[in-house]
Amino acid sequence: MVDLKSQYDRIKPAVDAAILSVIEKTEFINGPEVGAFQQELENYLDVKHVIPCGNGTDSLQIALMAMGLKSGDEVITPSYTYIATTEVIALLGLKPVFVDVDPKTFCIDPTKIEAAITPKTKAIVPVHLYGQSADMDSIMAIAKKHNLFVLEDNAQAIGCDYTHDDGRVSKTGTIGDVGSTSFFPSKNLGCYGDGGALCSNNSDLAVEMKKIANHGQKVKYVHEVVGCNSRLDSIQAAVLRIKLPLLDSYCDARRKAADFYDNYFASIEGITTPFRDPKSKHVFHQYTLQLDGIDRDGLSKYLAEQGIPSMIYYPIPAHKQKMFESFGCENQDLQVTDWLTKRVLSLPIHTELDEEQLNYICAHVVAYVNNK
Ligand SMILES: *Cc1c(COP(=O)(O)O)cnc(C)c1O
């Protein structure tokens, strides 16, 4: 699905030198690379505070901890997402309340949020799924009206520009109270191991999150609250400092591949290509088709035989996972979520796809569709 080796080959001398330099200086933990990356990411995102941490899942957890939610409080989130989003809610003793997604953007449907709000609701966690922003203006308006926190799960959309109704442009992750992200290797800005970050324009929350990520201490050995240990290591920060200036070109390369797919599949019956929301500059973490009347498993198997990977993101939505059995949500009526779960298929998308590869993939998709 991704080609991290070819991407690495293009930046190998810089990456190798940066990693070796960290080792030479033995600045493995909280070294200057981490501080420098933090500032560079603040500049890139145009946000007041970035707090690097261990991974994307930790970033979600730390954000919710900093919001001071209490056991039994409710958090509104889509079911159609990677499991980490919903898992951390339950891990903290909070109740995930699942809301259906928009059939075009695959992101939480704001028109369905208010019906899910109760006196116990404390936060909304929209996910910018596959690299496209959720409808943030609508979500922020609802949050303001009901006095709720907003935590943007930006793990799949770092670099995405969102255009507000008034014409202002913001990076996703900087619109809500907190944005969380992941630098897992296959993400749009991936490091060479685990990594993650939080960002916020709210200085009080930023102080709280920094403290929680560091064993609840601001001053060494003085622990104010129960926190955790979640750090971005210096080697990962050094790699990210090389890749951050390339992020926009990486997003462009993904968009170019997506354009190619869009054009090729435009007139193929039974294939719906990803919707491009005019308010959001899609960064295509995934390129996901909706199939209608096409045997998805058959297509996936045929592609695999031609050496073409494809994936279902995500085969079982959160509300149907056994881990959430105790919430009694498995029969909840989330029509769009259930419908997408049965119909989506993601094709390879990354920074290294050339026209020959794209042609090969497209030709085989169409060959399968036409022969069945
Ligand atoms: C990848 C991902 C995460 C978790 O990131 P990790 O770094 O793997 O912990 C969370 N949410 C979404 C939507 C993701 O895609």
The ligand as an ORCA input file, in Angstrom:
! r2SCAN-3c Opt
* xyz 0 1
  C      -2.925      5.802     12.925
  C      -4.113      6.347     13.626
  C      -4.129      6.530     15.019
  C      -3.084      5.988     15.950
  O      -1.797      6.290     15.696
  P      -0.602      5.382     16.292
  O       0.596      6.224     16.108
  O      -0.581      4.117     15.505
  O      -0.903      5.130     17.730
  C      -5.230      7.149     15.578
  N      -6.259      7.552     14.832
  C      -6.307      7.362     13.488
  C      -7.485      7.854     12.715
  C      -5.229      6.757     12.849
  O      -5.280      6.566     11.520
*
